[in-house]
């Protein structure tokens, strides 16, 4: 039965350069909310072939935020490394808070920390480390230059994960080495670069812009087209292989509850996500199996069906068809990043709603 429950010198440098810890907010992990997901006993791994065995993977996001959390990050990685059940780990973006400098030195520091992961690590960039770097307190960088630097530092070996090597299929040929997909035990995984801040359509006000620039729009168009191509290919291949489930991962929370009222009043607030949401609906409804969307961005754990019949997000995105098979999980972040979410994938013989179950695992410090 699975249960879904609820350096020191570098830190001094971070404090001196304005990398203060984010304001504390109530942690969702502090609220006891335990519910039984399934009473079915998973088959023992010694009873099925290795290729068919159950496995687990971990997800983190919006971490580390500020000097105090930067200091704790090595210990958090150590906790994750100690979990021998994990086949791989994904960081769904935001390796810094939104009010700190997007420096080469900081990026290289995080890359050094990522290299200490003993499991394969899949990382997709977040808006804090490039989209929002135009802000004065971020260094007033050109965001596209910062994206290039991220790709240089974190994706210098396309087709390989960080940490322990695991082969993945990347879109490096399209200039997006961060977009990767892979399959484990008839579950298709697809990690696509979809960004907060309306998928990078917000003006670069720190550079004096009041509207999106032509180069900015060109990047969004190219990246979004590549995202859509990968999502469609993921589902097409999953159907051809008779995979049991599809797992999509993004940085952006396209269904952030804090944005709902603004998006209802003005759907252009989330216009950068419209084509992606439509494609997810179309592909989910064509696929014979459950679909899971895992994201970060909004910092508070959530577990819901944002595109099910009756959801207000359908109207926001101008969609008539619901996607009842889509289950969304948001991982805790920022001050709430006191845990990682551990997903359990049932053995290959399982098919249906119990393929993925999950729980929050607290960090030891």
ChimeraX attribute file (.defattr): number of C-alpha atoms within 10 A of each C-alpha:
attribute: neighborCount
match mode: 1-to-1
recipient: residues
	/A:1	10
	/A:2	19
	/A:3	16
	/A:4	20
	/A:5	17
	/A:6	18
	/A:7	11
	/A:8	10
	/A:9	9
	/A:10	14
	/A:11	19
	/A:12	14
	/A:13	13
	/A:14	21
	/A:15	16
	/A:16	11
	/A:17	13
	/A:18	15
	/A:19	24
	/A:20	19
	/A:21	20
	/A:22	17
	/A:23	9
	/A:24	9
	/A:25	11
	/A:26	10
	/A:27	17
	/A:28	17
	/A:29	19
	/A:30	10
	/A:31	10
	/A:32	9
	/A:33	10
	/A:34	11
	/A:35	12
	/A:36	11
	/A:37	17
	/A:38	14
	/A:39	10
	/A:40	9
	/A:41	9
	/A:42	17
	/A:43	15
	/A:44	10
	/A:45	13
	/A:46	8
	/A:47	9
	/A:48	14
	/A:49	10
	/A:50	11
	/A:51	11
	/A:52	17
	/A:53	20
	/A:54	22
	/A:55	19
	/A:56	19
	/A:57	20
	/A:58	24
	/A:59	26
	/A:60	26
	/A:61	28
	/A:62	26
	/A:63	26
	/A:64	26
	/A:65	26
	/A:66	25
	/A:67	25
	/A:68	17
	/A:69	22
	/A:70	26
	/A:71	19
	/A:72	15
	/A:73	19
	/A:74	17
	/A:75	15
	/A:76	23
	/A:77	16
	/A:78	15
	/A:79	17
	/A:80	24
	/A:81	16
	/A:82	12
	/A:83	15
	/A:84	10
	/A:85	16
	/A:86	19
	/A:87	15
	/A:88	21
	/A:89	26
	/A:90	21
	/A:91	26
	/A:92	29
	/A:93	28
	/A:94	29
	/A:95	26
	/A:96	26
	/A:97	23
	/A:98	22
	/A:99	21
	/A:100	25
	/A:101	25
	/A:102	25
	/A:103	16
	/A:104	12
	/A:105	10
	/A:106	17
	/A:107	19
	/A:108	15
	/A:109	15
	/A:110	17
	/A:111	18
	/A:112	14
	/A:113	15
	/A:114	21
	/A:115	16
	/A:116	16
	/A:117	19
	/A:118	21
	/A:119	26
	/A:120	22
	/A:121	23
	/A:122	23
	/A:123	29
	/A:124	25
	/A:125	26
	/A:126	29
	/A:127	27
	/A:128	25
	/A:129	25
	/A:130	25
	/A:131	28
	/A:132	29
	/A:133	29
	/A:134	24
	/A:135	22
	/A:136	15
	/A:137	18
	/A:138	22
	/A:139	16
	/A:140	18
	/A:141	22
	/A:142	18
	/A:143	23
	/A:144	16
	/A:145	11
	/A:146	21
	/A:147	18
	/A:148	13
	/A:149	17
	/A:150	20
	/A:151	18
	/A:152	12
	/A:153	16
	/A:154	23
	/A:155	21
	/A:156	12
	/A:157	13
	/A:158	21
	/A:159	20
	/A:160	20
	/A:161	23
	/A:162	25
	/A:163	20
	/A:164	15
	/A:165	14
	/A:166	16
	/A:167	14
	/A:168	18
	/A:169	15
	/A:170	22
	/A:171	20
	/A:172	16
	/A:173	8
	/A:174	11
	/A:175	14
	/A:176	19
	/A:177	22
	/A:178	23
	/A:179	28
	/A:180	26
	/A:181	24
	/A:182	15
	/A:183	17
	/A:184	16
	/A:185	19
	/A:186	18
	/A:187	21
	/A:188	22
	/A:189	22
	/A:190	24
	/A:191	28
	/A:192	29
	/A:193	26
	/A:194	29
	/A:195	28
	/A:196	28
	/A:197	21
	/A:198	20
	/A:199	24
	/A:200	21
	/A:201	22
	/A:202	19
	/A:203	18
	/A:204	23
	/A:205	15
	/A:206	18
	/A:207	15
	/A:208	11
	/A:209	12
	/A:210	11
	/A:211	12
	/A:212	15
	/A:213	13
	/A:214	9
	/A:215	10
	/A:216	19
	/A:217	13
	/A:218	12
	/A:219	14
	/A:220	18
	/A:221	13
	/A:222	13
	/A:223	20
	/A:224	21
	/A:225	14
	/A:226	19
	/A:227	23
	/A:228	18
	/A:229	13
	/A:230	20
	/A:231	22
	/A:232	16
	/A:233	15
	/A:234	23
	/A:235	24
	/A:236	15
	/A:237	13
	/A:238	22
	/A:239	18
	/A:240	9
	/A:241	12
	/A:242	14
	/A:243	21
	/A:244	23
	/A:245	25
	/A:246	25
	/A:247	22
	/A:248	19
	/A:249	25
	/A:250	27
	/A:251	29
	/A:252	28
	/A:253	25
	/A:254	27
	/A:255	22
	/A:256	19
	/A:257	15
	/A:258	9
	/A:259	14
	/A:260	18
	/A:261	12
	/A:262	14
	/A:263	20
	/A:264	16
	/A:265	10
	/A:266	12
	/A:267	18
	/A:268	15
	/A:269	18
	/A:270	22
	/A:271	16
	/A:272	23
	/A:273	22
	/A:274	19
	/A:275	15
	/A:276	18
	/A:277	20
	/A:278	20
	/A:279	15
	/A:280	22
	/A:281	21
	/A:282	15
	/A:283	19
	/A:284	21
	/A:285	18
	/A:286	13
	/A:287	19
	/A:288	17
	/A:289	20
	/A:290	21
	/A:291	26
	/A:292	19
	/A:293	21
	/A:294	22
	/A:295	30
	/A:296	32
	/A:297	27
	/A:298	24
	/A:299	23
	/A:300	21
	/A:301	20
	/A:302	19
	/A:303	14
	/A:304	12
	/A:305	19
	/A:306	22
	/A:307	25
	/A:308	18
	/A:309	14
	/A:310	10
	/A:311	13
	/A:312	15
	/A:313	23
	/A:314	20
	/A:315	14
	/A:316	22
	/A:317	20
	/A:318	12
	/A:319	14
	/A:320	10
	/A:321	14
	/A:322	21
	/A:323	23
	/A:324	16
	/A:325	19
	/A:326	22
	/A:327	18
	/A:328	22
	/A:329	20
	/A:330	29
	/A:331	27
	/A:332	29
	/A:333	25
	/A:334	28
	/A:335	21
	/A:336	20
	/A:337	25
	/A:338	22
	/A:339	22
	/A:340	24
	/A:341	23
	/A:342	22
	/A:343	20
	/A:344	22
	/A:345	22
	/A:346	22
	/A:347	22
	/A:348	21
	/A:349	15
	/A:350	15
	/A:351	15
	/A:352	11
	/A:353	15
	/A:354	17
	/A:355	20
	/A:356	21
	/A:357	19
	/A:358	20
	/A:359	20
	/A:360	21
	/A:361	18
	/A:362	14
	/A:363	16
	/A:364	10
	/A:365	10
